[in-house]
Structure formats: C-alpha cells, structure tokens
C-alpha cells in the first residue's frame, strides 16, 4: 500500500512538473488544473486494480505532457499580460 501511495505521489509531482514546462500560460495552467482535478476526482478510489489502471493511464498522460511541453517550448511567443 505504501509503495502504491509513493507511486501516486511521484506521478502527481511529475505531472505538475511537466505541466510547468509549457511556455504558453494557457497550456501550462490547463495542464496543472487538469492534473489537480483528475487526482482529486480519483482520490477516493481504493480498488487495487483500478488504482493500477489509473497509474498506467497517468504515466501515458505524463509522456504526452512532456512531449507537448517540449514542442511548446520550441515555439515560444511573447508573455501575456497576466504573466508579467
């Protein structure tokens, strides 16, 4: 159980960290908000099989966020007014 908890916390931190790599404010905030909302929505899941399924889906999402964050950083634009 503790190992699963550590996996989930590690995944959460990694997703937030990857979300912060976006240079675009809107993409960055969306990735962070989506991560927080998904983890809050699934906080009550206790079935071990379902938890493992969610972890696997989270790992796939992490790869997507990392890839998109890298692509987004290659095409930076000027900062928005809300970022300054």
PDB file of N, CA, C and O in Angstrom:
ATOM      1  N   UNK A   1       0.823  -1.200   0.000  1.00  0.00           N
ATOM      2  CA  UNK A   1       0.000   0.000   0.000  1.00  0.00           C
ATOM      3  C   UNK A   1       0.862   1.257   0.000  1.00  0.00           C
ATOM      4  O   UNK A   1       0.582   2.210  -0.727  1.00  0.00           O
ATOM      5  N   UNK A   2       1.913   1.255   0.820  1.00  0.00           N
ATOM      6  CA  UNK A   2       2.788   2.421   0.886  1.00  0.00           C
ATOM      7  C   UNK A   2       3.503   2.632  -0.441  1.00  0.00           C
ATOM      8  O   UNK A   2       3.738   3.766  -0.859  1.00  0.00           O
ATOM      9  N   UNK A   3       3.851   1.514  -1.109  1.00  0.00           N
ATOM     10  CA  UNK A   3       4.519   1.616  -2.399  1.00  0.00           C
ATOM     11  C   UNK A   3       3.597   2.258  -3.432  1.00  0.00           C
ATOM     12  O   UNK A   3       4.032   3.092  -4.227  1.00  0.00           O
ATOM     13  N   UNK A   4       2.328   1.869  -3.418  1.00  0.00           N
ATOM     14  CA  UNK A   4       1.348   2.451  -4.334  1.00  0.00           C
ATOM     15  C   UNK A   4       1.165   3.933  -4.047  1.00  0.00           C
ATOM     16  O   UNK A   4       1.077   4.742  -4.971  1.00  0.00           O
ATOM     17  N   UNK A   5       1.107   4.284  -2.788  1.00  0.00           N
ATOM     18  CA  UNK A   5       0.958   5.691  -2.408  1.00  0.00           C
ATOM     19  C   UNK A   5       2.144   6.501  -2.918  1.00  0.00           C
ATOM     20  O   UNK A   5       1.971   7.604  -3.436  1.00  0.00           O
ATOM     21  N   UNK A   6       3.342   5.955  -2.772  1.00  0.00           N
ATOM     22  CA  UNK A   6       4.536   6.644  -3.258  1.00  0.00           C
ATOM     23  C   UNK A   6       4.516   6.780  -4.776  1.00  0.00           C
ATOM     24  O   UNK A   6       4.937   7.804  -5.314  1.00  0.00           O
ATOM     25  N   UNK A   7       4.030   5.752  -5.467  1.00  0.00           N
ATOM     26  CA  UNK A   7       3.911   5.823  -6.923  1.00  0.00           C
ATOM     27  C   UNK A   7       2.960   6.941  -7.332  1.00  0.00           C
ATOM     28  O   UNK A   7       3.249   7.713  -8.246  1.00  0.00           O
ATOM     29  N   UNK A   8       1.837   7.016  -6.653  1.00  0.00           N
ATOM     30  CA  UNK A   8       0.829   8.027  -6.978  1.00  0.00           C
ATOM     31  C   UNK A   8       1.376   9.430  -6.708  1.00  0.00           C
ATOM     32  O   UNK A   8       1.210  10.328  -7.533  1.00  0.00           O
ATOM     33  N   UNK A   9       2.017   9.619  -5.574  1.00  0.00           N
ATOM     34  CA  UNK A   9       2.582  10.932  -5.251  1.00  0.00           C
ATOM     35  C   UNK A   9       3.677  11.323  -6.235  1.00  0.00           C
ATOM     36  O   UNK A   9       3.766  12.483  -6.638  1.00  0.00           O
ATOM     37  N   UNK A  10       4.508  10.364  -6.621  1.00  0.00           N
ATOM     38  CA  UNK A  10       5.584  10.618  -7.588  1.00  0.00           C
ATOM     39  C   UNK A  10       4.984  11.023  -8.929  1.00  0.00           C
ATOM     40  O   UNK A  10       5.452  11.965  -9.569  1.00  0.00           O
ATOM     41  N   UNK A  11       3.948  10.308  -9.349  1.00  0.00           N
ATOM     42  CA  UNK A  11       3.277  10.613 -10.609  1.00  0.00           C
ATOM     43  C   UNK A  11       2.653  12.003 -10.563  1.00  0.00           C
ATOM     44  O   UNK A  11       2.739  12.757 -11.533  1.00  0.00           O
ATOM     45  N   UNK A  12       2.030  12.342  -9.446  1.00  0.00           N
ATOM     46  CA  UNK A  12       1.417  13.662  -9.278  1.00  0.00           C
ATOM     47  C   UNK A  12       2.469  14.762  -9.398  1.00  0.00           C
ATOM     48  O   UNK A  12       2.273  15.739 -10.122  1.00  0.00           O
ATOM     49  N   UNK A  13       3.574  14.602  -8.693  1.00  0.00           N
ATOM     50  CA  UNK A  13       4.649  15.600  -8.757  1.00  0.00           C
ATOM     51  C   UNK A  13       5.230  15.700 -10.165  1.00  0.00           C
ATOM     52  O   UNK A  13       5.494  16.798 -10.654  1.00  0.00           O
ATOM     53  N   UNK A  14       5.426  14.561 -10.810  1.00  0.00           N
ATOM     54  CA  UNK A  14       5.981  14.563 -12.165  1.00  0.00           C
ATOM     55  C   UNK A  14       5.041  15.239 -13.160  1.00  0.00           C
ATOM     56  O   UNK A  14       5.492  15.965 -14.046  1.00  0.00           O
ATOM     57  N   UNK A  15       3.737  15.002 -13.018  1.00  0.00           N
ATOM     58  CA  UNK A  15       2.775  15.649 -13.914  1.00  0.00           C
ATOM     59  C   UNK A  15       2.743  17.163 -13.704  1.00  0.00           C
ATOM     60  O   UNK A  15       2.673  17.922 -14.670  1.00  0.00           O
ATOM     61  N   UNK A  16       2.795  17.601 -12.450  1.00  0.00           N
ATOM     62  CA  UNK A  16       2.823  19.042 -12.189  1.00  0.00           C
ATOM     63  C   UNK A  16       4.102  19.670 -12.728  1.00  0.00           C
ATOM     64  O   UNK A  16       4.076  20.754 -13.309  1.00  0.00           O
ATOM     65  N   UNK A  17       5.207  18.984 -12.531  1.00  0.00           N
ATOM     66  CA  UNK A  17       6.496  19.477 -13.015  1.00  0.00           C
ATOM     67  C   UNK A  17       6.499  19.563 -14.544  1.00  0.00           C
ATOM     68  O   UNK A  17       6.967  20.549 -15.113  1.00  0.00           O
ATOM     69  N   UNK A  18       5.980  18.537 -15.197  1.00  0.00           N
ATOM     70  CA  UNK A  18       5.908  18.532 -16.656  1.00  0.00           C
ATOM     71  C   UNK A  18       4.955  19.615 -17.154  1.00  0.00           C
ATOM     72  O   UNK A  18       5.205  20.233 -18.189  1.00  0.00           O
ATOM     73  N   UNK A  19       3.878  19.847 -16.434  1.00  0.00           N
ATOM     74  CA  UNK A  19       2.937  20.902 -16.815  1.00  0.00           C
ATOM     75  C   UNK A  19       3.557  22.280 -16.756  1.00  0.00           C
ATOM     76  O   UNK A  19       3.182  23.168 -17.521  1.00  0.00           O
ATOM     77  N   UNK A  20       4.499  22.463 -15.855  1.00  0.00           N
ATOM     78  CA  UNK A  20       5.179  23.753 -15.732  1.00  0.00           C
ATOM     79  C   UNK A  20       6.191  24.009 -16.837  1.00  0.00           C
ATOM     80  O   UNK A  20       6.743  25.106 -16.911  1.00  0.00           O
ATOM     81  N   UNK A  21       6.453  23.026 -17.702  1.00  0.00           N
ATOM     82  CA  UNK A  21       7.419  23.227 -18.783  1.00  0.00           C
ATOM     83  C   UNK A  21       6.824  23.972 -19.969  1.00  0.00           C
ATOM     84  O   UNK A  21       7.563  24.417 -20.847  1.00  0.00           O
ATOM     85  N   UNK A  22       5.515  24.116 -20.011  1.00  0.00           N
ATOM     86  CA  UNK A  22       4.891  24.839 -21.117  1.00  0.00           C
ATOM     87  C   UNK A  22       5.257  26.313 -21.039  1.00  0.00           C
ATOM     88  O   UNK A  22       5.185  26.925 -19.973  1.00  0.00           O
ATOM     89  N   UNK A  23       5.651  26.876 -22.172  1.00  0.00           N
ATOM     90  CA  UNK A  23       5.950  28.303 -22.180  1.00  0.00           C
ATOM     91  C   UNK A  23       4.668  29.122 -22.295  1.00  0.00           C
ATOM     92  O   UNK A  23       4.627  30.276 -21.868  1.00  0.00           O
ATOM     93  N   UNK A  24       3.631  28.536 -22.863  1.00  0.00           N
ATOM     94  CA  UNK A  24       2.349  29.212 -23.017  1.00  0.00           C
ATOM     95  C   UNK A  24       1.565  29.164 -21.707  1.00  0.00           C
ATOM     96  O   UNK A  24       1.359  28.092 -21.138  1.00  0.00           O
ATOM     97  N   UNK A  25       1.140  30.306 -21.244  1.00  0.00           N
ATOM     98  CA  UNK A  25       0.397  30.409 -19.984  1.00  0.00           C
ATOM     99  C   UNK A  25      -0.850  29.528 -19.990  1.00  0.00           C
ATOM    100  O   UNK A  25      -1.100  28.791 -19.036  1.00  0.00           O
ATOM    101  N   UNK A  26      -1.629  29.608 -21.063  1.00  0.00           N
ATOM    102  CA  UNK A  26      -2.889  28.861 -21.117  1.00  0.00           C
ATOM    103  C   UNK A  26      -2.668  27.356 -21.079  1.00  0.00           C
ATOM    104  O   UNK A  26      -3.371  26.646 -20.359  1.00  0.00           O
ATOM    105  N   UNK A  27      -1.706  26.864 -21.840  1.00  0.00           N
ATOM    106  CA  UNK A  27      -1.405  25.427 -21.826  1.00  0.00           C
ATOM    107  C   UNK A  27      -0.885  24.996 -20.463  1.00  0.00           C
ATOM    108  O   UNK A  27      -1.264  23.946 -19.946  1.00  0.00           O
ATOM    109  N   UNK A  28      -0.016  25.815 -19.888  1.00  0.00           N
ATOM    110  CA  UNK A  28       0.574  25.492 -18.585  1.00  0.00           C
ATOM    111  C   UNK A  28      -0.503  25.396 -17.513  1.00  0.00           C
ATOM    112  O   UNK A  28      -0.545  24.425 -16.757  1.00  0.00           O
ATOM    113  N   UNK A  29      -1.365  26.391 -17.446  1.00  0.00           N
ATOM    114  CA  UNK A  29      -2.427  26.391 -16.442  1.00  0.00           C
ATOM    115  C   UNK A  29      -3.423  25.255 -16.674  1.00  0.00           C
ATOM    116  O   UNK A  29      -3.926  24.662 -15.719  1.00  0.00           O
ATOM    117  N   UNK A  30      -3.705  24.954 -17.936  1.00  0.00           N
ATOM    118  CA  UNK A  30      -4.622  23.855 -18.239  1.00  0.00           C
ATOM    119  C   UNK A  30      -4.039  22.527 -17.776  1.00  0.00           C
ATOM    120  O   UNK A  30      -4.741  21.731 -17.153  1.00  0.00           O
ATOM    121  N   UNK A  31      -2.776  22.277 -18.067  1.00  0.00           N
ATOM    122  CA  UNK A  31      -2.139  21.009 -17.682  1.00  0.00           C
ATOM    123  C   UNK A  31      -2.125  20.850 -16.166  1.00  0.00           C
ATOM    124  O   UNK A  31      -2.397  19.765 -15.652  1.00  0.00           O
ATOM    125  N   UNK A  32      -1.814  21.912 -15.460  1.00  0.00           N
ATOM    126  CA  UNK A  32      -1.771  21.855 -13.997  1.00  0.00           C
ATOM    127  C   UNK A  32      -3.174  21.661 -13.424  1.00  0.00           C
ATOM    128  O   UNK A  32      -3.371  20.850 -12.519  1.00  0.00           O
ATOM    129  N   UNK A  33      -4.142  22.401 -13.949  1.00  0.00           N
ATOM    130  CA  UNK A  33      -5.524  22.289 -13.464  1.00  0.00           C
ATOM    131  C   UNK A  33      -6.086  20.893 -13.743  1.00  0.00           C
ATOM    132  O   UNK A  33      -6.759  20.309 -12.894  1.00  0.00           O
ATOM    133  N   UNK A  34      -5.811  20.371 -14.920  1.00  0.00           N
ATOM    134  CA  UNK A  34      -6.310  19.040 -15.266  1.00  0.00           C
ATOM    135  C   UNK A  34      -5.698  17.974 -14.364  1.00  0.00           C
ATOM    136  O   UNK A  34      -6.385  17.039 -13.951  1.00  0.00           O
ATOM    137  N   UNK A  35      -4.420  18.111 -14.061  1.00  0.00           N
ATOM    138  CA  UNK A  35      -3.758  17.162 -13.158  1.00  0.00           C
ATOM    139  C   UNK A  35      -4.394  17.206 -11.778  1.00  0.00           C
ATOM    140  O   UNK A  35      -4.737  16.166 -11.216  1.00  0.00           O
ATOM    141  N   UNK A  36      -4.550  18.394 -11.235  1.00  0.00           N
ATOM    142  CA  UNK A  36      -5.141  18.528  -9.899  1.00  0.00           C
ATOM    143  C   UNK A  36      -6.564  17.985  -9.861  1.00  0.00           C
ATOM    144  O   UNK A  36      -6.936  17.262  -8.937  1.00  0.00           O
ATOM    145  N   UNK A  37      -7.349  18.333 -10.862  1.00  0.00           N
ATOM    146  CA  UNK A  37      -8.740  17.874 -10.901  1.00  0.00           C
ATOM    147  C   UNK A  37      -8.837  16.354 -11.013  1.00  0.00           C
ATOM    148  O   UNK A  37      -9.672  15.736 -10.353  1.00  0.00           O
ATOM    149  N   UNK A  38      -7.993  15.754 -11.841  1.00  0.00           N
ATOM    150  CA  UNK A  38      -8.031  14.300 -12.019  1.00  0.00           C
ATOM    151  C   UNK A  38      -7.640  13.578 -10.736  1.00  0.00           C
ATOM    152  O   UNK A  38      -8.256  12.575 -10.375  1.00  0.00           O
ATOM    153  N   UNK A  39      -6.627  14.080 -10.052  1.00  0.00           N
ATOM    154  CA  UNK A  39      -6.207  13.418  -8.820  1.00  0.00           C
ATOM    155  C   UNK A  39      -7.244  13.609  -7.714  1.00  0.00           C
ATOM    156  O   UNK A  39      -7.467  12.700  -6.915  1.00  0.00           O
ATOM    157  N   UNK A  40      -7.870  14.762  -7.660  1.00  0.00           N
ATOM    158  CA  UNK A  40      -8.920  14.973  -6.658  1.00  0.00           C
ATOM    159  C   UNK A  40     -10.132  14.090  -6.947  1.00  0.00           C
ATOM    160  O   UNK A  40     -10.739  13.543  -6.026  1.00  0.00           O
ATOM    161  N   UNK A  41     -10.480  13.954  -8.217  1.00  0.00           N
ATOM    162  CA  UNK A  41     -11.645  13.148  -8.588  1.00  0.00           C
ATOM    163  C   UNK A  41     -11.436  11.667  -8.272  1.00  0.00           C
ATOM    164  O   UNK A  41     -12.396  10.947  -7.995  1.00  0.00           O
ATOM    165  N   UNK A  42     -10.189  11.217  -8.316  1.00  0.00           N
ATOM    166  CA  UNK A  42      -9.904   9.798  -8.091  1.00  0.00           C
ATOM    167  C   UNK A  42      -9.289   9.520  -6.731  1.00  0.00           C
ATOM    168  O   UNK A  42      -8.778   8.424  -6.501  1.00  0.00           O
ATOM    169  N   UNK A  43      -9.327  10.477  -5.834  1.00  0.00           N
ATOM    170  CA  UNK A  43      -8.721  10.303  -4.509  1.00  0.00           C
ATOM    171  C   UNK A  43      -9.423   9.232  -3.690  1.00  0.00           C
ATOM    172  O   UNK A  43      -8.811   8.624  -2.812  1.00  0.00           O
ATOM    173  N   UNK A  44     -10.685   8.996  -3.962  1.00  0.00           N
ATOM    174  CA  UNK A  44     -11.445   8.031  -3.162  1.00  0.00           C
ATOM    175  C   UNK A  44     -11.370   6.602  -3.696  1.00  0.00           C
ATOM    176  O   UNK A  44     -11.971   5.699  -3.114  1.00  0.00           O
ATOM    177  N   UNK A  45     -10.649   6.382  -4.785  1.00  0.00           N
ATOM    178  CA  UNK A  45     -10.536   5.039  -5.364  1.00  0.00           C
ATOM    179  C   UNK A  45      -9.675   4.173  -4.455  1.00  0.00           C
ATOM    180  O   UNK A  45      -8.553   4.544  -4.112  1.00  0.00           O
ATOM    181  N   UNK A  46     -10.208   3.012  -4.064  1.00  0.00           N
ATOM    182  CA  UNK A  46      -9.472   2.116  -3.172  1.00  0.00           C
ATOM    183  C   UNK A  46      -9.196   0.751  -3.796  1.00  0.00           C
ATOM    184  O   UNK A  46      -8.346   0.014  -3.296  1.00  0.00           O
ATOM    185  N   UNK A  47      -9.883   0.401  -4.861  1.00  0.00           N
ATOM    186  CA  UNK A  47      -9.676  -0.888  -5.521  1.00  0.00           C
ATOM    187  C   UNK A  47      -8.278  -0.927  -6.142  1.00  0.00           C
ATOM    188  O   UNK A  47      -7.933  -0.066  -6.951  1.00  0.00           O
ATOM    189  N   UNK A  48      -7.478  -1.922  -5.764  1.00  0.00           N
ATOM    190  CA  UNK A  48      -6.078  -2.001  -6.198  1.00  0.00           C
ATOM    191  C   UNK A  48      -5.944  -2.085  -7.716  1.00  0.00           C
ATOM    192  O   UNK A  48      -5.049  -1.467  -8.293  1.00  0.00           O
ATOM    193  N   UNK A  49      -6.818  -2.840  -8.363  1.00  0.00           N
ATOM    194  CA  UNK A  49      -6.751  -2.963  -9.825  1.00  0.00           C
ATOM    195  C   UNK A  49      -7.062  -1.641 -10.507  1.00  0.00           C
ATOM    196  O   UNK A  49      -6.414  -1.265 -11.484  1.00  0.00           O
ATOM    197  N   UNK A  50      -8.047  -0.949  -9.990  1.00  0.00           N
ATOM    198  CA  UNK A  50      -8.416   0.337 -10.571  1.00  0.00           C
ATOM    199  C   UNK A  50      -7.321   1.373 -10.333  1.00  0.00           C
ATOM    200  O   UNK A  50      -7.050   2.196 -11.207  1.00  0.00           O
ATOM    201  N   UNK A  51      -6.693   1.343  -9.166  1.00  0.00           N
ATOM    202  CA  UNK A  51      -5.593   2.262  -8.866  1.00  0.00           C
ATOM    203  C   UNK A  51      -4.441   2.021  -9.837  1.00  0.00           C
ATOM    204  O   UNK A  51      -3.872   2.973 -10.371  1.00  0.00           O
ATOM    205  N   UNK A  52      -4.093   0.756 -10.067  1.00  0.00           N
ATOM    206  CA  UNK A  52      -3.011   0.442 -11.006  1.00  0.00           C
ATOM    207  C   UNK A  52      -3.368   0.893 -12.422  1.00  0.00           C
ATOM    208  O   UNK A  52      -2.506   1.373 -13.159  1.00  0.00           O
ATOM    209  N   UNK A  53      -4.628   0.738 -12.798  1.00  0.00           N
ATOM    210  CA  UNK A  53      -5.081   1.193 -14.107  1.00  0.00           C
ATOM    211  C   UNK A  53      -4.942   2.709 -14.231  1.00  0.00           C
ATOM    212  O   UNK A  53      -4.506   3.217 -15.264  1.00  0.00           O
ATOM    213  N   UNK A  54      -5.312   3.421 -13.177  1.00  0.00           N
ATOM    214  CA  UNK A  54      -5.185   4.881 -13.183  1.00  0.00           C
ATOM    215  C   UNK A  54      -3.723   5.313 -13.217  1.00  0.00           C
ATOM    216  O   UNK A  54      -3.386   6.304 -13.863  1.00  0.00           O
ATOM    217  N   UNK A  55      -2.863   4.583 -12.534  1.00  0.00           N
ATOM    218  CA  UNK A  55      -1.430   4.898 -12.559  1.00  0.00           C
ATOM    219  C   UNK A  55      -0.883   4.721 -13.973  1.00  0.00           C
ATOM    220  O   UNK A  55      -0.118   5.559 -14.451  1.00  0.00           O
ATOM    221  N   UNK A  56      -1.267   3.642 -14.638  1.00  0.00           N
ATOM    222  CA  UNK A  56      -0.804   3.408 -16.009  1.00  0.00           C
ATOM    223  C   UNK A  56      -1.298   4.504 -16.952  1.00  0.00           C
ATOM    224  O   UNK A  56      -0.549   4.972 -17.810  1.00  0.00           O
ATOM    225  N   UNK A  57      -2.550   4.910 -16.794  1.00  0.00           N
ATOM    226  CA  UNK A  57      -3.075   5.990 -17.627  1.00  0.00           C
ATOM    227  C   UNK A  57      -2.347   7.297 -17.326  1.00  0.00           C
ATOM    228  O   UNK A  57      -2.075   8.083 -18.234  1.00  0.00           O
ATOM    229  N   UNK A  58      -2.031   7.527 -16.053  1.00  0.00           N
ATOM    230  CA  UNK A  58      -1.287   8.720 -15.665  1.00  0.00           C
ATOM    231  C   UNK A  58       0.101   8.750 -16.262  1.00  0.00           C
ATOM    232  O   UNK A  58       0.588   9.810 -16.655  1.00  0.00           O
ATOM    233  N   UNK A  59       0.746   7.591 -16.335  1.00  0.00           N
ATOM    234  CA  UNK A  59       2.084   7.521 -16.939  1.00  0.00           C
ATOM    235  C   UNK A  59       2.031   7.843 -18.428  1.00  0.00           C
ATOM    236  O   UNK A  59       2.921   8.505 -18.959  1.00  0.00           O
ATOM    237  N   UNK A  60       0.983   7.370 -19.095  1.00  0.00           N
ATOM    238  CA  UNK A  60       0.813   7.701 -20.515  1.00  0.00           C
ATOM    239  C   UNK A  60       0.568   9.197 -20.681  1.00  0.00           C
ATOM    240  O   UNK A  60       1.121   9.829 -21.581  1.00  0.00           O
ATOM    241  N   UNK A  61      -0.264   9.756 -19.809  1.00  0.00           N
ATOM    242  CA  UNK A  61      -0.526  11.194 -19.856  1.00  0.00           C
ATOM    243  C   UNK A  61       0.742  11.992 -19.581  1.00  0.00           C
ATOM    244  O   UNK A  61       0.955  13.049 -20.176  1.00  0.00           O
ATOM    245  N   UNK A  62       1.580  11.492 -18.684  1.00  0.00           N
ATOM    246  CA  UNK A  62       2.842  12.163 -18.371  1.00  0.00           C
ATOM    247  C   UNK A  62       3.725  12.246 -19.605  1.00  0.00           C
ATOM    248  O   UNK A  62       4.328  13.288 -19.861  1.00  0.00           O
ATOM    249  N   UNK A  63       3.810  11.179 -20.366  1.00  0.00           N
ATOM    250  CA  UNK A  63       4.617  11.187 -21.588  1.00  0.00           C
ATOM    251  C   UNK A  63       4.069  12.197 -22.594  1.00  0.00           C
ATOM    252  O   UNK A  63       4.837  12.886 -23.266  1.00  0.00           O
ATOM    253  N   UNK A  64       2.756  12.285 -22.698  1.00  0.00           N
ATOM    254  CA  UNK A  64       2.136  13.247 -23.611  1.00  0.00           C
ATOM    255  C   UNK A  64       2.448  14.673 -23.164  1.00  0.00           C
ATOM    256  O   UNK A  64       2.813  15.515 -23.983  1.00  0.00           O
ATOM    257  N   UNK A  65       2.308  14.941 -21.881  1.00  0.00           N
ATOM    258  CA  UNK A  65       2.560  16.293 -21.364  1.00  0.00           C
ATOM    259  C   UNK A  65       4.026  16.665 -21.557  1.00  0.00           C
ATOM    260  O   UNK A  65       4.330  17.796 -21.936  1.00  0.00           O
ATOM    261  N   UNK A  66       4.932  15.736 -21.304  1.00  0.00           N
ATOM    262  CA  UNK A  66       6.361  16.011 -21.512  1.00  0.00           C
ATOM    263  C   UNK A  66       6.644  16.344 -22.970  1.00  0.00           C
ATOM    264  O   UNK A  66       7.339  17.315 -23.270  1.00  0.00           O
ATOM    265  N   UNK A  67       6.100  15.533 -23.873  1.00  0.00           N
ATOM    266  CA  UNK A  67       6.329  15.743 -25.303  1.00  0.00           C
ATOM    267  C   UNK A  67       5.743  17.079 -25.758  1.00  0.00           C
ATOM    268  O   UNK A  67       6.399  17.845 -26.465  1.00  0.00           O
ATOM    269  N   UNK A  68       4.514  17.348 -25.351  1.00  0.00           N
ATOM    270  CA  UNK A  68       3.871  18.591 -25.761  1.00  0.00           C
ATOM    271  C   UNK A  68       4.548  19.811 -25.130  1.00  0.00           C
ATOM    272  O   UNK A  68       4.640  20.866 -25.758  1.00  0.00           O
ATOM    273  N   UNK A  69       5.013  19.668 -23.902  1.00  0.00           N
ATOM    274  CA  UNK A  69       5.740  20.759 -23.257  1.00  0.00           C
ATOM    275  C   UNK A  69       7.013  21.091 -23.996  1.00  0.00           C
ATOM    276  O   UNK A  69       7.360  22.262 -24.148  1.00  0.00           O
ATOM    277  N   UNK A  70       7.714  20.069 -24.459  1.00  0.00           N
ATOM    278  CA  UNK A  70       8.934  20.288 -25.230  1.00  0.00           C
ATOM    279  C   UNK A  70       8.620  20.985 -26.547  1.00  0.00           C
ATOM    280  O   UNK A  70       9.285  21.951 -26.921  1.00  0.00           O
ATOM    281  N   UNK A  71       7.603  20.489 -27.249  1.00  0.00           N
ATOM    282  CA  UNK A  71       7.220  21.104 -28.519  1.00  0.00           C
ATOM    283  C   UNK A  71       6.801  22.548 -28.296  1.00  0.00           C
ATOM    284  O   UNK A  71       7.181  23.431 -29.065  1.00  0.00           O
ATOM    285  N   UNK A  72       6.024  22.795 -27.254  1.00  0.00           N
ATOM    286  CA  UNK A  72       5.565  24.146 -26.952  1.00  0.00           C
ATOM    287  C   UNK A  72       6.731  25.074 -26.643  1.00  0.00           C
ATOM    288  O   UNK A  72       6.696  26.252 -27.000  1.00  0.00           O
ATOM    289  N   UNK A  73       7.755  24.561 -25.990  1.00  0.00           N
ATOM    290  CA  UNK A  73       8.905  25.407 -25.650  1.00  0.00           C
ATOM    291  C   UNK A  73       9.728  25.764 -26.880  1.00  0.00           C
ATOM    292  O   UNK A  73      10.494  26.727 -26.849  1.00  0.00           O
ATOM    293  N   UNK A  74       9.585  25.007 -27.958  1.00  0.00           N
ATOM    294  CA  UNK A  74      10.313  25.306 -29.189  1.00  0.00           C
ATOM    295  C   UNK A  74       9.688  26.471 -29.954  1.00  0.00           C
ATOM    296  O   UNK A  74      10.343  27.078 -30.801  1.00  0.00           O
ATOM    297  N   UNK A  75       8.454  26.778 -29.669  1.00  0.00           N
ATOM    298  CA  UNK A  75       7.731  27.826 -30.381  1.00  0.00           C
ATOM    299  C   UNK A  75       7.194  28.862 -29.402  1.00  0.00           C
ATOM    300  O   UNK A  75       5.987  29.089 -29.322  1.00  0.00           O
ATOM    301  N   UNK A  76       8.087  29.476 -28.672  1.00  0.00           N
ATOM    302  CA  UNK A  76       7.687  30.441 -27.648  1.00  0.00           C
ATOM    303  C   UNK A  76       7.169  31.726 -28.283  1.00  0.00           C
ATOM    304  O   UNK A  76       7.609  32.137 -29.356  1.00  0.00           O
ATOM    305  N   UNK A  77       6.234  32.335 -27.595  1.00  0.00           N
ATOM    306  CA  UNK A  77       5.701  33.628 -28.011  1.00  0.00           C
ATOM    307  C   UNK A  77       5.920  34.610 -26.871  1.00  0.00           C
ATOM    308  O   UNK A  77       6.455  34.257 -25.821  1.00  0.00           O
ATOM    309  N   UNK A  78       5.498  35.846 -27.095  1.00  0.00           N
ATOM    310  CA  UNK A  78       5.633  36.841 -26.030  1.00  0.00           C
ATOM    311  C   UNK A  78       4.728  36.470 -24.861  1.00  0.00           C
ATOM    312  O   UNK A  78       3.690  35.833 -25.037  1.00  0.00           O
ATOM    313  N   UNK A  79       5.140  36.879 -23.672  1.00  0.00           N
ATOM    314  CA  UNK A  79       4.343  36.604 -22.479  1.00  0.00           C
ATOM    315  C   UNK A  79       3.051  37.413 -22.521  1.00  0.00           C
ATOM    316  O   UNK A  79       3.009  38.522 -23.054  1.00  0.00           O
ATOM    317  N   UNK A  80       2.008  36.836 -21.951  1.00  0.00           N
ATOM    318  CA  UNK A  80       0.730  37.526 -21.857  1.00  0.00           C
ATOM    319  C   UNK A  80       0.780  38.555 -20.736  1.00  0.00           C
ATOM    320  O   UNK A  80       1.691  38.535 -19.908  1.00  0.00           O
ATOM    321  N   UNK A  81      -0.186  39.440 -20.711  1.00  0.00           N
ATOM    322  CA  UNK A  81      -0.249  40.472 -19.683  1.00  0.00           C
ATOM    323  C   UNK A  81      -0.381  39.848 -18.298  1.00  0.00           C
ATOM    324  O   UNK A  81       0.198  40.362 -17.341  1.00  0.00           O
ATOM    325  N   UNK A  82      -1.124  38.762 -18.169  1.00  0.00           N
ATOM    326  CA  UNK A  82      -1.323  38.129 -16.863  1.00  0.00           C
ATOM    327  C   UNK A  82      -0.053  37.479 -16.337  1.00  0.00           C
ATOM    328  O   UNK A  82       0.034  37.185 -15.144  1.00  0.00           O
ATOM    329  N   UNK A  83       0.929  37.247 -17.192  1.00  0.00           N
ATOM    330  CA  UNK A  83       2.179  36.619 -16.773  1.00  0.00           C
ATOM    331  C   UNK A  83       3.208  37.628 -16.292  1.00  0.00           C
ATOM    332  O   UNK A  83       4.146  37.263 -15.583  1.00  0.00           O
ATOM    333  N   UNK A  84       3.049  38.880 -16.664  1.00  0.00           N
ATOM    334  CA  UNK A  84       4.076  39.881 -16.350  1.00  0.00           C
ATOM    335  C   UNK A  84       3.965  40.394 -14.958  1.00  0.00           C
ATOM    336  O   UNK A  84       4.759  41.241 -14.548  1.00  0.00           O
TER     337      UNK A  84
END
